[in-house]
Amino acid sequence: MAAPSGNTNNSKYEPQYAQQVYKLCLMGARDQDIASFFEVHRDTIFHWVGLYPEFAEARKRGKLAADAEVAYNLYNRAMGVTLNKQKVLSSGEIVSYQEQLPPDVRAAEFWLKCRKRDNWNPKNQVELSGDQNNPLAFLLSDMAKDAEDASPLPNQ
């Protein structure tokens, strides 16, 4: 049961809060969401985590389980997966079959960006440097400047 409605100063912990916080975390609740559910300040949630080991453990287990489930499904989506499905025919017969989902490039890209940030970060900066003593350096810089100012449409 949640904290009494309208009681914004409620910080009294109840033993059943551990089970509730576990379920909330399984649904992806953040600490602010948990605080809203119990109608307390977010700092109260952190206070309860420090004071009540069963609450802290339930919160941790719920968050880990939810994150692990999402990671598992994301990995399967990135790699491709075979699903076992059933279909009811017009005759009423239930037929089992397998459906192959191909690998999803966006899921793989997301996975790699999260796991290998240094290699897959799209914001990697490439620096070009050249020898300023090169006799063509002034020509190359003029061409680069002209290219920046150029219109994508041809002159008419």
FIKOLTOR-29745 format. One record per residue (C-alpha): residue in one letter; x, y, z. Coordinates in steps of 0.001 Angstrom, whole numbers, padded with zeros to 6 digits, always signed. Last residue first. Example, Ala and Ser with C-alpha at 12.3 -4.5 7.8 and 13.67 -1.06 7.14 Angstrom:
2
S+013670-001060+007140A+012300-004500+007800
***
This chain:
156
Q+021818+029390-063815N+024472+028446-061313P+024211+024866-060074L+022465+024232-056757P+024434+023030-053716S+025700+026582-053251A+029397+027114-052619D+030648+029064-049600E+032183+026046-047859A+033663+024760-051129D+035263+028138-051821K+036928+028063-048384A+038251+024537-048975M+039597+025546-052391D+041337+028585-050900S+042880+026384-048166L+044115+023924-050797L+045709+026704-052858F+047469+028194-049834A+048803+024741-048897L+050106+024039-052435P+053658+025230-051707N+053798+022964-048631N+055539+024864-045868Q+052351+024796-043819D+052593+021002-043652G+049157+019668-043076S+046886+018781-040269L+043540+017141-040389E+041839+016377-037143V+039060+013834-036988Q+036716+014231-034083N+034767+011242-032844K+031170+012285-032285P+029634+009096-033638N+031032+007141-030672W+031570+003548-031790N+035202+002824-030893D+035471+004719-027602R+031899+003865-026520K+032364+000123-026821R+029447-001215-024739C+026890+001571-025115K+027719+002518-028689L+028014-001183-029543W+024541-001972-028218F+023023+001026-030010E+024646+000010-033294A+023471-003581-032881A+019920-002403-032148R+020006-000104-035179V+021339-002914-037404D+018551-005311-036427P+019493-008948-036974P+016825-010910-038834L+013749-012236-037034Q+013129-015913-037776E+009609-017134-037081Q+009079-020688-035904Y+005819-022608-036144S+003195-024233-033968V-000230-024957-035427I-003449-024820-033425E-006403-026368-035268G-009646-024409-035126S-010495-025063-038778S-009792-021390-039538L-006240-021973-038314V-005009-020831-034905K-001357-019821-035002Q+001408-020559-032544K+004827-018999-032228N+008386-020004-031379L+010703-017082-032065T+014120-017348-033713V+016415-014423-033000G+018622-011909-034735M+021867-010619-033270A+020767-007054-032487R+017266-008134-031444N+018662-010855-029204Y+021085-008359-027632L+018281-005853-027069N+016150-008577-025466Y+018929-009596-023090A+019812-005978-022283V+016157-005209-021511E+015862-008247-019250A+019141-007423-017504D+018064-003833-016879A+014761-004957-015355A+016432-007591-013174L+019141-005181-012024K+016614-002463-011136G+014409-004859-009206R+017339-006470-007384K+018722-003059-006324R+015383-001754-005071A+014685-005010-003221E+018163-004940-001655A+017824-001326-000506F+014368-001985+000973E+015584-005127+002769P+018637-003213+004043Y+016476-000536+005709L+018354+002512+006988G+020573+003506+004054V+018021+002728+001351W+015341+004419+003482H+017401+007629+003523F+017886+007435-000253I+014101+007130-000645T+013650+010041+001763D+015983+012121-000419R+013542+011589-003297H+010857+013378-001292V+007840+011368-000218E+004501+010476-001780F+005302+006746-001889F+004612+006668-005627S+006253+010042-006183A+009400+008878-004383I+009504+005747-006529D+009131+007842-009685Q+011980+010106-008543D+014138+007040-007881R+013464+005770-011408A+010751+003230-012171G+011530+000706-014906M+008605-001679-014361L+010854-004094-012474C+011812-001116-010298L+008189-000612-009276K+007831-004302-008438Y+010914-004230-006198V+009777-000951-004609Q+006456-002557-003707Q+008045-005610-002103A+010335-003415-000009Y+007487-001010+000848Q+005697-003860+002660P+007881-003236+005739E+006491+000321+006178Y+008754+003378+006362K+007458+006564+007887S+008642+009502+005803N+005291+011151+005273N+005665+014896+004852T+003630+015092+001638N+000637+013329+003179G-002047+013943+000563S-002807+010257+000086P-001466+007937+002737A+001766+006216+001704A+001264+003473-000813M+000000+000000+000000
***
